[in-house]
Amino acid sequence: MFENRTIDRLDKMLDAALTGDFRESDYDETKLSRLETKWKRFLVASSLSKDALTREKENVKSLVSDISHQTKTPMTNIRLYASLLEELIHKEENMFRQEEALVMTKELIRQTEKLEFLIQSLTKMSRLESNIVTVRPERQKIAPLLSEVLEEAAMKAEKKGVHLRNEYMGNAEASFDFKWTKEALGNVVDNAVKYSPNGGVVVLSVTEYEMYLAIGVKDTGIGIREEEIPKIFGRFYRAVEVSQEEGVGIGLYLTREILKKENGYVKVKSRPGNGSEFLLYLHKGN
């Protein structure tokens, strides 16, 4: 009888902890057995840890929001004034070392844009890791996603002389958050354009499986060494071969994290000198 009563009380304590309703004041330690007392202390400690974690998450949320807000205006102003300075230098006649000044101004603008991109990427990464942003997958057609991603990549591809091609014309559906999946796919397409040579081709395709739909992004770029493939999805990782290219090594990390939150995943097929193919698997849902 005593053992059954103790087990019942332990069971109620655990149920209360699981639902978040556990309160230390509900249990009088003077009336508890030794086992119940230890169980109670453990649950109190767990409850305190949960409260501390919640507070920490709120602090991170506030910090990320402050960083994003506080840096937005200064970065915009730096970019604006750098552009105005470039215009003034162009208009000056017989300016001493004008060409050198223009080169430095262009580099200032480039580095400002790079810093702005880094801050935006870090903000997205922090929001995802802290679960501040909720990824909400819903069943929808895949075609509009491919169209928008290619549309946004078109200018950069044209500037570099890389051809974009969409081989999918179907009406398949999958379960995904449009905004965040666009970010994930866009990062892969951006890399494909970046690492493809002038005259290269980036091809998008879709393959349907029973439970998943795979979006393929195939390029004619430099390829990836086999030993590098497990590392490319790490934060800030950049292979030696691409260290001179623009980027901070966050894009593929974000892609993996976004897909993971949608119950999806990403795979890579590549050989050095023969391009790469990234496959983004989206769950079809119900």
DOKOL-401555 format. One record per residue: residue in one letter; x, y, z of N, C-alpha, C in turn. Coordinates in steps of 0.001 Angstrom, whole numbers, plus 500000, padded with zeros to 6 digits. Atoms other than C-alpha are relative to their C-alpha. Layout:
N
AXYZXYZXYZ/...
! end
This chain:
286
M500836498784500000500000500000500000500868501263500000/F499110498842499900502784502399500971500739500225498685/E499258499891501253504762501620497793499106500525498882/N500921499533501046501698502106495600499715501490500133/R500279498581499760500975505463497241501186500852499570/T498789499272500391504585506577496722500127500085498491/I499926500028501468504552505515493072498968500939499395/D501051499103500506501269507361492516500415501458500125/R499585498611499772502686510531494034501146500388499057/L498900499741500924505893510249491972499466500199498580/D500604499912501330503765509736488878499313501354499811/K500677498701500073501699512853489644501015501141499897/M498951498981500077504869514884490205500543500112498581/L499444500012501349506246513806486836499006500559498985/D501029499464500899502946514550485070499946501520500091/A500036498552499791502924518022486615501215500677499366/A498789499435500588506524518591485482499902500027498487/L500120500090501449505752517468481922499048501045499429/T500972499003500464502797519844481644500380501414500410/G499561498681499551504722522696483272499237500519501202/D500814499566498855502390522771486310500621499637501341/F499385500426498727504855521468488913500318501206500864/R499736498951499017504984523667492015500528499367501272/E499382500560498800507257522998494953499061500073501197/S500895499792498851504630524353497369498890498957500085/D501065501013499989502226521564496368500389498755500772/Y499533501219499340504375518997498148500737500359501283/D499426499730498680505172519136501870501066498950500277/E498891500934499863508602517598502369499915499170501270/T500086500747498737507816516551505965499132498760499868/K500906501128500172505192514140504643500466499038498896/L499537500815501110507265512682501840501038498979500447/S498981501004499738509373509569501816501335500483499464/R498676499618500463513098509724501115500051500046498469/L500011500050501457512569508723497469499196501145499414/E500839498898500481509770511244497017500715501338500167/T499271498757499743511961513962498528501069500239498938/K498975499877501031514798513261496100499370500334498645/W500706499758501262512344513173493212499520501440499916/K500485498624499950510879516480494299501147500985499757/R498860499100500176514311518115494526500490500018498555/F499588500090501401515199516867491056499058500815499107/L500968499286500822511989518265489578500058501504500241/V499843498575499709512490521601491345501180500565499218/A498813499561500740515978521836489842499710500071498507/S500353500005501418514592520929486404499121501184499641/S500903498875500224511870523543486727500766501319499963/L499184498785499962514429526203487653500842500124498727/S499200499990501230516600525192484673499153500424498813/K500905499637501089513595525500482371499710501497500015/D500260498561499880512828528980483717501217500808499551/A498771499297500378516473530011483272500187499960498486/L499876500137501449516469528691479700499035500933499274/T500992499102500591513297530640478924500465501451500065/R499481498630499841514833533839480307501161500264499053/E498848499855500893518034533239478330499542500171498561/K500532499896501364516036532749475131499437501396499752/E500559498657500143514206536027475732501111501046499908/N498869499063500048517534537788476360500672499974498630/V499402500127501323518976536415473111499109500660498955/K500959499395500925515827537453471265500114501515500023/S499883498555499862516153540979472629501328500503499431/L498680499601500488519883541131471834500053499978498479/V500001500116501463519422539919468256499192501125499373/S500853498928500507516614542404467717500708501351500094/D499278498737499813518749545252469114501131500150498991/I498878499951500941521769544357466962499494500301498592/S500569499806501334519635544149463832499523501438499817/H500562498651500093517927547464464577501084501078500060/Q498993498965499771520959549410465806501007500109498864/T499001499959501079523214548473462864499400500372498645/K500636499767501296520676548986460100500241501417499486/T499847498601500423520792552804459984501455500383499731/P498596499657500301524600553206460331500511499365498714/M499529500662501206525241550641457587499411500653498748/T500645499322501130522742552346455271500673501341499727/N499353498691500147524384555723455924501407499877499422/I498642500200500514527897554412455292499951499721498506/R500136500337501417526779552929451985499603501235499178/L500463498795500693525002556176451024501132501002499827/Y498926499007500069527928558452451873501155499531499126/A498945500536500863530389556151450127499627500188498532/S500464499805501374528271556321446955500073501471499600/L499916498554500280528043560129447211501447500441499794/L498578499676500137531803560326447680500526499546498648/E499589500506501308532294558206444573499536500945498889/E500525499056500999530078560595442574500807501302499974/L499231498759499909532004563640443830501378499851499362/I498671500247500573535329562087442858499917499959498478/H500194500066501452533990561351439372499870501398499393/K500275498662500530532917564997438940501203500939500098/E498836499126499835536232566465440103500890499963498756/E499106499904501146538459567693437310501437500200500479/N498576499892499676542223567294437473500288499686501473/M499789500385498605541953565669440875501267499150500117/F498760500736499783545311564422442191499673498570500438/R500174501426499704545359560570442236498508499607499998/Q501439500250500102541711560419441153499689498506499848/E500252501419500238541884556838439881500198499181501267/E499731500715498748543390555640443142498882500241501007/A501093499663499091540673557444445110498731499231499641/L501176500751500449537966555792442998500105498529500367/V499787501413499637539467552336443567499734499790501488/M500197500123498546539513552905447337498531500180500381/T501418499776499710535941554223447313499167498780499635/K500712501225500410534705551191445376500228498879500999/E499696501036499011536460548940447866499254500267501306/L500763499637498806534817550837450737498545499564499864/I501388500399500266531393550253449171499872498474500052/R500037501464500029532192546564448571500090499403501401/Q499836500508498641533356546002452136498790500329500873/T501211499632499265530303547838453495498872499025499690/E501026500971500397527987545577451509500285498627500596/K499609501283499416529924542543452743499665499959501494/L500301499928498574529583543681456367498498499960500252/E501457499984499888525873544349455886499438498591499802/F500420501375500259525422540858454427500336499096501186/L499587500814498856527350539338457344499071500211501188/I500898499703498878525177541100459937498634499366499772/Q501298500605500317522006539967458172500044498481500164/S499858501452499898523282536381457982500110499554501452/L499856500334498582524306536326461644498672500147500737/T501315499795499387520902537686462609499072498838499680/K500830501149500381519122534962460641500431498742500738/M499472501179499340521400532307462113499604499972501474/S500340499920498575520809533501465690498520499756500232/R501448500188499855517055533611465198499605498545499816/L500309501409500229516978530085463828500473499138501163/E499433500819498937519259528627466503499275500200501325/S500688499707498741517320530315469309498507499724499909/N501428500256500229513957529266467833499156501259500152/I500739498746499952513014532934467788499057500072498805/V500819500046501211511754532485464244499433498600499861/T500646501294500179509258529693463728499828499716498517/V500184500435501380509445527848460435498679499242499935/R501351500579500075505863526988459459499769499353498630/P500219500684501284505720524389456679498511499831499713/E501366500285500436502488524113454713500052499462498572/R499976500646501313501631522058451653499671501014498905/Q500180499045501095502000524111448466500820499559498788/K499318500358501245503244523948444888501452500458500032/I498563499720499988506974523899444278500412500964498897/A499618499200501165507016525721440903500217501487500309/P499774498580499700506547529300442273501287500246500782/L498755499864499238509454528728444669501200500030499064/L498890500049500950511801527782441831500065501277499168/S500054498796500841510643530742439727500557501220500725/E499548498820499248511254533327442457501494499951500289/V498570500136499717514677531959443369500826500313498750/L499280499732501241515800532013439728499914501465499592/E500180498580500329514388535498439237500966500867500796/E499108499202499163516421536838442157501472499758499661/A498608500322500335519595535088440953500375500456498601/A499780499705501416519200536251437338501026501107499757/M499107498865500229521036539583437620501454499617500256/K498634500404499665524098538096439330500530499020498957/A499588500992500999524174535193436849500340500674498671/E499765499294501265523927537534433856501307500775500045/K498779499211499834526705539733435206501241499122499881/K498852500904500027528984536716435534500035499154498730/G500037500786501215527923535131432247499646498548500233/V500437501361499676526338532063433859498540499842499577/H501356500240500496523189530571432307499185499218501040/L500913500682499087520274529593434559498934499262499202/R501018500758500716517907526856433451499136499206500970/N500951500745499180514787525427435080499403498874499151/E500483501147500779514009521934433818498664499454500500/Y501240500544499433510900521460435951498793500844499598/M501216499307500415507471522356434567498747499322500566/G501120500749499434505253520154436753499214500772501044/N500865499387498986502700520828439492500112499302501361/A499818500739498752504146518816442385499913500927501206/E500117499251498755503564519906445976500869499364501082/A499253500477498837505551519612449180499613500868501191/S500309499238498789505310520850452760501221500831500384/F498862499129499699507556523880453305499531501417500300/D500212498586499725507719527440454602500586500766498816/F499550499384501251507918529548451433501171500959500231/K498970498978499773510006532413452847501343499375500346/W498735500558499542512609530302454635500574498990499020/T499494500947500990512841527620451954500579500750498801/K499442499132501036513402530374449414501407500450500398/E498677499645499474516308531475451612500962498826499835/A499153501199500069517657527892451745500418499693498568/L499713500302501401517385527257448005500812501124499357/G499280498849500542518588530765447185501480499967500347/N498593500104499599521807530176449146500757499015499111/V499360501029500837522562527048447105500177500503498565/V499919499461501361521770528717443763501058501099499917/D499010498925499961523871531740444736501419499428499961/N498687500649500008526846529456445455500306499398498631/A499806500629501309526321527615442172500435501031498966/V499627498922500918526503530906440260501402500512500320/K498730499427499544529426532163442316501196499144499579/Y498870500880500262531612529106441733500002499394498596/S499996500438501394530726528543438066500776501010499153/P499226499085500848532970530002435352499100500729499014/N500721499309501060531898532428432665499599498988498931/G500499500967500957529712530472430263499475498731500644/G500487501172499274528782527959432955498483499927500023/V501444500216499972525308526536433467499582499504501385/V500608500460498747523185526134436623498597499507499669/V501270500627500372520245523756436240499212499599501252/L500902500411498928517274523322438590499092498889499489/S500864501125500359515323520065438542499255499533501245/V500790500544498885512773518231440696499788498509499769/T500251501439500046512559514521441468499055499639501138/E500980500379498974509568513068443328500232498576500487/Y499936501311499373509792510177445768498715499795500795/E501235500305499283507166508533447944499720501001501121/M500192499111498850507710510732451005500634501374499817/Y499271498748500173510028513459449727499984500468498547/L499811499380501297510501515834446840501387500630500034/A498620499501500007514103516629445890500193501065498934/I499654498927500934515080519952444324501496499895499726/G498595500107500369518329519541442422500542501308499465/V499304498817500512520756522418441838501359499518499491/K498782500544500607523468521296439408500769501108499295/D499189498960500625526352523508438329501178499396499239/T498814500422500749529425523325436104501230500674500589/G498934499289499309531715524851438705501208499155500331/I498707500602499659534946523848440399499876498660500713/G500176501263499294533453520927442338500526500066501431/I499610500063498590534141519852445923500748498696500254/R499269501210499644536751517425447212499201499167500998/E500799500902499166535258514371448958500175500284501490/E499747499750498570536915515182452296499428501326500479/E500564498699499629535437518706452180498488499935500186/I501466500046500005531808517622451733499384499995501408/P500608499958498659531079516871455449500197501334500724/K499665498756499295532567520260456403499262501226499479/I500511498783500642530823522633453993498732500547500651/F501213499521499347527657522831456107500275500562501399/G499649499427498703529546524036459181499979501516499960/R500016498533499921529320527619460360501371500573499664/F498809499232500384531895529932458741501074499160499308/Y498980500815500669533629527064456957500122500397498533/R499738499703501402535251527930453647501229499211499574/A498883500794500502537465525620451615501099500919499482/V498857499215500465540929526818450620499806500454498560/E500166499693501419539948526714446932499111501211499748/V500945498894500225537247529369447406500250501175500943/S499726498958499000538905531576450011500066501395499394/Q499914498692500640539350534368447450498648500516499515/E501339499596500442535650534422446535499255500725501113/E500836499313499024533070536645448230499222498973500827/G500798500893499159531250535033451168500564499911501401/V499575500119498605531401534329454887499810498590500548/G500127501387499561530567530616455051498811499723500894/I501203500217499192527065530839456549498860499425499170/G501131500357500859524790530157453560499580498545500071/L500349501422499984524961526357453467499604499529501397/Y500410500322498631524749526189457256498536500364500211/L501392499571499887521500528161457122499080499077499209/T500797500912500832520226525929454313499704498710500746/R500182501266499267520767522793456383499059500176501189/E500823499774498813519180524273459521498539500246499633/I501373499727500437516107525526457648499306498710499595/L500595501259500448515496522172455972499743499052501165/K500158500852498817515997520369459282498720500352500754/K501202499565499293513219522460460847498724499667499220/E501150500371500821510937521434457968499896498483499825/N499961501457500109511680517731458459500594499560498662/G499321500315501249513875517794455361501496499885500213/Y498545500111499893517583517443454596500630500336498647/V499278499644501220520268518202452006501154499033499777/K498897500885500374522756515995450140500799500643498871/V499122499435501022525669516736447815500659498884499192/K499224500866500890527152514956444792501001500894499286/S499009499124500623530418516377443548501339499296499816/R498621500407500224533853515744442114500789501220499538/P499204498829500404536655518293441732500119500112498484/G499897499751501428536578519846438278498794499582499188/N501190500474500721533198518310437401498701500576500548/G501206499371499483530772520624439162499416499280501204/S500675500557498824528379519848442006498496499949499768/E501458500026499991524771518882442511499521499909501439/F500601499991498665522969519822445707498550499544499868/L501366500520500003519738517969446460499324500389501306/L500741499540498825517297519669448845498713499195500104/Y501144500888499829514770517149450151498948500658500886/L501127499440499273511399518564451206498974498910500246/H501002501002499676508868516399453004498683500344499311/K501254499745500709505638515987451064498850500311500952/G501079499750499050503515516130454217498817499111499718/N501216500810500168499960514825454361499266500339498693/
! end
